[in-house]
């Protein structure tokens, strides 16, 4: 394995519409497969050929280093699946019941999930099983308090065998898992969407769900909010992609408050995945507030954390040529 270390200086240019990010080129690694971040959000790692390299606060790669500790894969989890770890009453959640009844192949293979399982902090395990006309076209549940009652819901991508993907939300009932809310399906089989995040993106006091609808085709950023049991579209803007067809990496986007205005923003690649953009939906209107430079295609997860312990959230991502870039803020 060859490892190049290149360090440049970070600075910001601030035109009238927002920042232009000038990231540090942290290094370049042969066989770069992903970027991951530690549980505490303080260390980012480049993963290459099974080895881990830590991104240092002075903008370099250190390693190989000892691999960070992740939740152990579970025996009934689908291939390439990940365990979601909760902070409230749900301890963890994961996708189960592998099935070939859909066979889209967007996420590394043609195996999808027929259900999901949660383990509660009181020790109970609950399972939700889909009807045969649906699958979960996803790799990991997302846990977030959608209705702001102090308890997490489970957010997943559910695909209809005839009408394609939708955002579907579930909650823990008294004795079982219950369906809570769902968006309209895209309308055609083998049409997929990839979530960006769950937050109050428009600052109206209610939680929203942001997704990229058809990241390989239509490439639109869409915002949903919940009305009773329906997720209603509130905004749509074309020009974004957060996934490469066939990849098992689905985290090419992240959400946090970029400009410190108290509203969570969305950070994701453009439609060709050659540069990052930070978008706000404050007041129900899309606006680009920052963007990074054009380069090789972004192929890894886009991770965020306070890597230099200065109270600001930093961003790290990798490109197809093995280059790792960091925006230290």
C-alpha positions in Angstrom: 0.0 0.0 0.0 1.3 3.4 -0.9 0.5 6.4 1.3 1.0 10.0 0.2 0.8 12.8 2.7 0.0 16.3 1.4 -0.9 19.2 3.6 -2.3 22.5 2.4 -3.7 25.5 4.3 -7.4 26.0 4.8 -9.0 29.4 4.3 -12.5 30.6 3.5 -13.7 33.0 0.9 -17.1 34.5 1.6 -19.0 35.9 -1.4 -22.4 37.4 -0.9 -24.3 34.1 -1.0 -22.1 32.2 1.4 -18.8 30.4 1.9 -16.5 28.8 -0.6 -14.8 25.9 1.2 -11.1 25.4 0.6 -10.4 22.0 2.2 -7.2 20.6 3.5 -5.9 17.7 1.3 -5.1 15.3 4.1 -3.5 12.6 2.1 -4.0 10.0 -0.6 -4.3 6.2 0.0 -4.3 3.3 -2.5 -7.5 1.3 -2.2 -9.5 3.9 -0.2 -12.9 2.3 0.5 -14.5 4.6 3.0 -14.3 7.3 5.7 -15.7 6.6 9.1 -15.9 8.6 12.3 -15.6 7.5 16.0 -18.6 7.3 18.2 -17.7 10.5 20.0 -17.2 12.4 16.7 -13.7 13.4 17.5 -11.7 11.2 15.2 -12.2 10.4 11.5 -10.6 7.4 9.9 -9.7 6.6 6.3 -10.3 2.9 5.5 -8.1 1.3 2.9 -7.5 -2.4 2.2 -8.8 -3.3 5.7 -6.5 -0.8 7.5 -7.4 2.4 9.3 -5.6 5.7 9.1 -6.6 8.5 11.5 -7.1 12.1 10.3 -5.1 14.3 12.7 -6.0 17.8 13.8 -3.1 19.3 11.8 -4.5 17.9 8.6 -2.4 14.7 8.1 -3.0 10.9 8.1 -1.6 8.8 10.9 -1.3 5.1 10.7 -2.1 2.4 10.2 -3.8 2.6 13.6 -5.9 0.2 15.7 -9.4 -0.2 14.3 -12.1 1.7 16.2 -14.8 -0.4 18.0 -18.1 -0.7 16.2 -21.3 -2.5 17.1 -20.7 -6.2 16.3 -22.6 -7.6 13.2 -25.6 -9.6 14.3 -26.2 -13.1 13.0 -29.7 -12.3 11.6 -28.7 -9.0 9.9 -28.9 -8.7 6.1 -25.6 -8.6 4.1 -23.9 -5.2 4.3 -26.3 -4.1 7.0 -25.4 -1.9 9.9 -26.6 -1.7 13.5 -28.3 1.6 14.5 -27.5 2.5 18.1 -30.1 4.6 19.9 -29.8 7.1 22.8 -33.4 6.8 24.1 -35.7 3.8 24.7 -34.4 1.9 21.6 -31.0 0.4 22.3 -30.4 -0.7 18.7 -32.1 -1.6 15.5 -31.2 -3.6 12.4 -32.6 -5.0 9.2 -33.5 -8.7 9.0 -35.2 -11.4 6.9 -33.1 -11.2 3.7 -35.2 -11.7 0.5 -34.7 -11.7 -3.3 -38.3 -10.8 -4.1 -37.4 -7.3 -5.4 -33.9 -7.7 -6.9 -33.1 -4.1 -7.7 -29.4 -4.4 -6.8 -28.9 -0.7 -5.9 -27.1 -1.5 -2.7 -24.3 -4.0 -3.5 -26.4 -7.1 -4.2 -30.0 -8.0 -5.0 -30.8 -9.0 -1.4 -33.2 -6.7 0.4 -34.8 -6.9 3.9 -38.3 -8.2 4.6 -38.3 -6.8 8.2 -36.4 -5.1 10.9 -35.8 -5.7 14.6 -35.3 -3.5 17.6 -33.9 -4.2 21.0 -35.3 -2.0 23.7 -33.5 -0.9 26.8 -35.8 -2.9 29.0 -34.4 -6.1 27.2 -37.4 -6.8 24.9 -36.8 -7.5 21.2 -39.5 -6.6 18.7 -39.8 -7.5 15.0 -41.7 -5.8 12.2 -42.4 -7.9 9.1 -43.5 -6.4 5.8 -46.2 -7.8 3.5 -44.9 -9.6 0.5 -45.4 -6.6 -1.9 -42.8 -4.6 0.0 -39.1 -4.7 1.0 -36.9 -2.4 2.9 -34.4 -1.2 0.3 -32.0 0.0 2.9 -28.9 -1.0 4.9 -29.6 0.5 8.3 -32.5 2.0 10.2 -32.3 5.6 11.3 -33.4 6.5 14.8 -34.8 10.0 15.5 -37.6 11.6 17.5 -39.9 12.6 14.6 -42.9 13.6 16.7 -40.8 15.3 19.5 -42.3 13.2 22.3 -38.9 12.2 23.8 -39.0 8.7 22.2 -37.3 7.7 18.9 -39.0 6.5 15.8 -37.5 4.2 13.2 -37.0 5.7 9.7 -36.4 3.4 6.7 -36.7 3.3 2.9 -39.6 1.0 2.0 -39.9 -0.1 -1.6 -43.1 -1.4 -3.3 -42.4 -4.1 -5.8 -44.5 -2.2 -8.4 -44.2 1.5 -7.3 -40.7 1.9 -6.0 -39.4 3.6 -2.9 -41.0 5.7 -0.2 -39.9 7.0 3.2 -41.6 5.0 5.9 -41.6 5.6 9.7 -42.3 3.2 12.5 -42.7 3.5 16.3 -42.7 1.3 19.4 -46.2 0.6 20.6 -47.2 -1.0 23.9 -46.6 -4.6 22.7 -45.4 -4.3 19.1 -43.8 -2.1 16.4 -46.4 0.0 14.6 -46.4 1.8 11.3 -46.4 5.6 11.9 -46.1 7.6 8.7 -45.2 7.1 5.0 -44.6 9.3 2.0 -46.0 8.6 -1.5 -44.0 6.1 -3.5 -42.0 7.4 -6.4 -44.4 5.6 -8.7 -42.2 3.1 -10.7 -40.5 -0.1 -9.7 -36.7 0.1 -9.2 -36.8 3.8 -8.4 -35.0 4.5 -5.1 -34.3 7.3 -2.7 -31.6 7.9 -0.1 -32.2 9.8 3.2 -30.0 12.8 4.0 -31.2 13.4 7.6 -34.0 14.1 10.1 -34.2 17.6 11.6 -36.3 20.7 11.7 -34.9 21.9 8.4 -37.5 24.7 7.8 -37.4 26.0 11.4 -41.2 25.7 11.9 -40.9 23.7 15.2 -41.7 20.3 13.5 -39.3 17.6 12.4 -38.7 17.0 8.7 -37.1 14.2 6.6 -34.7 15.1 3.8 -33.9 12.7 1.0 -32.3 12.6 -2.4 -35.0 11.1 -4.7 -33.5 8.9 -7.5 -29.8 9.8 -6.8 -28.9 7.9 -10.0 -31.5 9.5 -12.3 -33.7 12.4 -11.2 -31.3 13.6 -8.5 -33.6 15.8 -6.5 -33.3 17.0 -2.9 -36.8 16.6 -1.3 -38.0 17.7 2.1 -41.0 15.9 3.8 -42.9 16.9 6.9 -45.4 14.8 8.8 -49.2 15.4 8.8 -50.9 12.6 10.8 -49.9 9.4 9.1 -48.6 11.0 5.9 -45.3 12.5 4.9 -46.0 15.5 2.7 -43.5 17.0 0.3 -42.6 20.6 1.2 -39.8 21.3 -1.2 -37.9 19.9 -4.1 -34.7 21.0 -5.8 -32.7 19.2 -8.5 -29.0 18.8 -8.8 -27.9 16.4 -6.0 -26.7 12.8 -5.6 -25.7 11.0 -2.4 -25.1 7.5 -3.8 -23.4 5.5 -6.6 -25.5 2.7 -8.1 -24.4 -0.6 -6.7 -22.5 0.8 -3.8 -23.0 -0.3 -0.2 -22.0 3.2 1.1 -25.1 5.2 1.6 -23.8 8.0 3.8 -22.6 10.5 1.2 -24.5 13.3 3.0 -24.8 14.7 6.6 -26.8 17.3 8.4 -25.8 19.9 11.0 -26.0 23.7 11.5 -23.3 25.0 9.1 -23.7 28.7 9.5 -24.7 28.8 13.2 -28.1 30.3 12.7 -29.8 27.6 14.8 -31.2 25.7 11.9 -29.9 22.3 10.7 -28.5 22.4 7.2 -27.8 19.6 4.6 -24.3 18.8 3.3 -24.3 16.6 0.2 -22.6 16.3 -3.3 -23.8 17.8 -6.5 -25.5 15.6 -9.1 -22.1 14.4 -10.5 -20.7 14.0 -7.0 -17.7 16.2 -7.8 -18.1 18.8 -5.1 -20.0 19.3 -1.7 -22.7 21.8 -1.2 -24.3 23.0 2.1 -28.0 23.7 1.6 -30.5 25.4 4.0 -34.3 25.1 3.9 -34.8 27.8 6.5 -38.3 29.4 6.1 -39.2 26.7 3.5 -36.8 27.9 0.8 -33.7 26.3 -0.5 -30.5 28.3 -0.5 -26.9 27.3 -1.0 -24.8 28.6 1.8 -21.4 27.0 1.1 -19.7 24.7 -1.4 -16.4 23.0 -1.9 -14.1 22.7 -4.9 -14.6 20.5 -7.9 -12.5 17.3 -8.0 -12.6 13.6 -8.6 -15.9 11.9 -7.8 -16.8 11.7 -4.1 -17.1 8.0 -3.3 -16.9 7.6 0.5 -19.2 8.6 3.4 -19.2 12.3 4.2 -18.6 12.4 7.9 -18.8 15.2 10.5 -17.4 15.8 13.9 -15.5 18.3 16.1 -12.1 16.8 15.1 -10.0 19.7 16.4 -12.0 20.2 19.6 -12.8 23.9 18.9 -16.5 23.6 19.1 -17.2 23.7 15.4 -18.2 20.7 13.2 -15.6 19.6 10.7 -16.2 17.5 7.5 -14.1 14.7 6.0 -14.7 12.8 2.7 -12.8 10.8 0.1 -12.6 10.8 -3.7 -12.3 8.1 -6.3 -8.6 8.8 -6.8 -7.9 8.0 -3.1 -7.6 11.6 -2.0 -9.0 12.5 1.5 -10.1 16.0 2.1 -11.1 17.8 5.3 -12.9 21.0 5.9 -11.7 22.2 9.3 -14.0 24.9 10.6 
